Amino acid sequence: MSEEDLDAGVPQVDPAVRDALTTAEGWIGPEIQGVAVGETAQGDPCLVVYAPDPESPAVRELPPAVGDVPVRVEAAGPFAAE
């Protein structure tokens, strides 16, 4: 399989979204289990923050957006590799 074949299935991420995700990766800790790129209800890119307690102090302190990329919080239990 060529590198072109591998890249064909990877969605292209806008540089502003990539920068926002890099910022959001610094939020991961005990109260924030993970971050990802998702979509708003309108289909625009957003940051998705996965937290066991969406009302925790760390989550309440998050900005509503990073640059022009909105932040959405989802309740999620701890992540574990299998």
Steps between C-alpha positions, in 0.01 A plus 500: 500500500643838404519807722248666266254214571550544874447878481184466287287400801630772734280810510675830438501729803502876466819653649293708747326184622834318528640791708190498723536125554865545596392756761223273629738205543654699786168483688513120544530395862297344781184697415535491122554157347554598138444746218413451135377681193126466446213694344249751625129447434551711187780274373786738574819374668520523879714368781337223702612471861431168674453534876363263766334800670402776254435729799848460653706812575748421222221471243320813618824695449537396136454773240189481281730501196866485402539767237201447272459131593218440751539261794238233579509285816387135501461282810731200478654252737874442521673386182701179512720338239428134432 
